[in-house]
Structure formats: structure tokens, C-alpha cells
Amino acid sequence: MAEATARPELDTATRVATTVAAVAAALVAQAALAAGWRMVTGHSAGHPAPLRTVTGRSPAPSPGPDDDSPLTEVLVFAAISAATVAVARTWAARKTRDYMVRSR
């Protein structure tokens, strides 16, 4: 059985910086994805609940009873959005953690 590599114990400043970087990366990734989706498809993709960006604007309208977005489009946007945000958060958290550990 392979042994797990030991991760160094992280101090509070590193944990806070990593969390802030991950949240910021997720917000930027979602805003970029919404803008890119709008450019490619010509319309905004719906969200299950109204979200607000840093500027206070909703990145996309909430779907309502009269929402006519095809199910396949909603599923494609959800899959791309989830993957993009997960990759951005993971990358930002790892890079921030590595930087903080090296700078000690």
C-alpha cells in the first residue's frame, strides 16, 4: 500500500490566504464563463438562484416558469461551470499555499 505524503501543518495566515484566493478565483472564473457563454450563445445562461457578482449585478437571469432554455443547454452550462470553477479554485488554493509555505 502506498503511503500518503505528509502535508505540512498550515498556519492561520496560510489558511486564510488560501481560502480568499480560492473564493476570488471562483468569482473570476464564474464571471469569465458567464461573459464567454454570452458571447458564444448570444444570451445568458440561467442560474437556479439569483447570484450577485462583486459589482452587484446578476451574472445571469434566474430561470422562471417562462424560461425557455433547452435542458441540454442548461446541463452543458452547469457541467462547464462546475468544472471551470473547481479547477480555478484548486489551482489558486494550491499556488497560494505553495507560495505561503515557501515564503516562511
C-alpha positions as a Python dict, from the first residue, in 0.01 Angstrom:
ca = {
    (1, 'M'): (0, 0, 0),
    (2, 'A'): (140, 340, -94),
    (3, 'E'): (198, 583, 188),
    (4, 'A'): (30, 919, 173),
    (5, 'T'): (266, 1211, 151),
    (6, 'A'): (267, 1419, 466),
    (7, 'R'): (142, 1772, 415),
    (8, 'P'): (298, 2042, 628),
    (9, 'E'): (79, 2189, 900),
    (10, 'L'): (-54, 2521, 775),
    (11, 'D'): (-70, 2829, 993),
    (12, 'T'): (-375, 3052, 1016),
    (13, 'A'): (-242, 3314, 772),
    (14, 'T'): (-183, 3048, 507),
    (15, 'R'): (-531, 2904, 555),
    (16, 'V'): (-695, 3246, 531),
    (17, 'A'): (-490, 3345, 223),
    (18, 'T'): (-568, 3013, 55),
    (19, 'T'): (-940, 3050, 123),
    (20, 'V'): (-950, 3409, -3),
    (21, 'A'): (-759, 3313, -319),
    (22, 'A'): (-991, 3019, -386),
    (23, 'V'): (-1305, 3230, -345),
    (24, 'A'): (-1163, 3510, -563),
    (25, 'A'): (-1065, 3259, -832),
    (26, 'A'): (-1414, 3108, -827),
    (27, 'L'): (-1576, 3450, -868),
    (28, 'V'): (-1345, 3546, -1153),
    (29, 'A'): (-1393, 3209, -1325),
    (30, 'Q'): (-1770, 3232, -1300),
    (31, 'A'): (-1777, 3590, -1431),
    (32, 'A'): (-1547, 3499, -1720),
    (33, 'L'): (-1753, 3191, -1800),
    (34, 'A'): (-2079, 3389, -1797),
    (35, 'A'): (-1928, 3652, -2030),
    (36, 'G'): (-1788, 3385, -2260),
    (37, 'W'): (-2118, 3198, -2266),
    (38, 'R'): (-2297, 3520, -2353),
    (39, 'M'): (-2051, 3585, -2640),
    (40, 'V'): (-2077, 3233, -2780),
    (41, 'T'): (-2452, 3175, -2746),
    (42, 'G'): (-2580, 3531, -2762),
    (43, 'H'): (-2776, 3502, -2437),
    (44, 'S'): (-2722, 3449, -2068),
    (45, 'A'): (-2738, 3110, -1904),
    (46, 'G'): (-2981, 3069, -1616),
    (47, 'H'): (-2893, 3001, -1254),
    (48, 'P'): (-3111, 2822, -1002),
    (49, 'A'): (-3097, 3124, -771),
    (50, 'P'): (-3012, 3488, -836),
    (51, 'L'): (-2641, 3533, -779),
    (52, 'R'): (-2461, 3861, -738),
    (53, 'T'): (-2113, 3934, -863),
    (54, 'V'): (-1864, 4166, -699),
    (55, 'T'): (-2021, 4457, -891),
    (56, 'G'): (-2364, 4372, -752),
    (57, 'R'): (-2509, 4276, -1089),
    (58, 'S'): (-2666, 3940, -1151),
    (59, 'P'): (-2444, 3741, -1391),
    (60, 'A'): (-2745, 3577, -1549),
    (61, 'P'): (-3120, 3587, -1506),
    (62, 'S'): (-3285, 3333, -1282),
    (63, 'P'): (-3496, 3080, -1463),
    (64, 'G'): (-3863, 3119, -1401),
    (65, 'P'): (-4177, 2944, -1516),
    (66, 'D'): (-4142, 3111, -1857),
    (67, 'D'): (-3774, 3017, -1900),
    (68, 'D'): (-3731, 2864, -2244),
    (69, 'S'): (-3370, 2746, -2215),
    (70, 'P'): (-3333, 2396, -2356),
    (71, 'L'): (-3244, 2135, -2096),
    (72, 'T'): (-2931, 2030, -2286),
    (73, 'E'): (-2804, 2390, -2282),
    (74, 'V'): (-2864, 2419, -1909),
    (75, 'L'): (-2685, 2088, -1845),
    (76, 'V'): (-2388, 2184, -2065),
    (77, 'F'): (-2353, 2520, -1891),
    (78, 'A'): (-2377, 2355, -1548),
    (79, 'A'): (-2109, 2098, -1632),
    (80, 'I'): (-1871, 2354, -1784),
    (81, 'S'): (-1932, 2596, -1498),
    (82, 'A'): (-1872, 2336, -1228),
    (83, 'A'): (-1553, 2210, -1389),
    (84, 'T'): (-1417, 2561, -1455),
    (85, 'V'): (-1482, 2684, -1102),
    (86, 'A'): (-1341, 2366, -945),
    (87, 'V'): (-1020, 2389, -1149),
    (88, 'A'): (-980, 2762, -1076),
    (89, 'R'): (-1034, 2717, -701),
    (90, 'T'): (-798, 2422, -679),
    (91, 'W'): (-525, 2594, -881),
    (92, 'A'): (-549, 2918, -680),
    (93, 'A'): (-552, 2738, -346),
    (94, 'R'): (-251, 2523, -434),
    (95, 'K'): (-46, 2811, -575),
    (96, 'T'): (-126, 3031, -276),
    (97, 'R'): (-43, 2754, -30),
    (98, 'D'): (286, 2678, -208),
    (99, 'Y'): (379, 3045, -210),
    (100, 'M'): (297, 3089, 159),
    (101, 'V'): (493, 2777, 259),
    (102, 'R'): (797, 2884, 52),
    (103, 'S'): (794, 3239, 188),
    (104, 'R'): (826, 3134, 553),
}
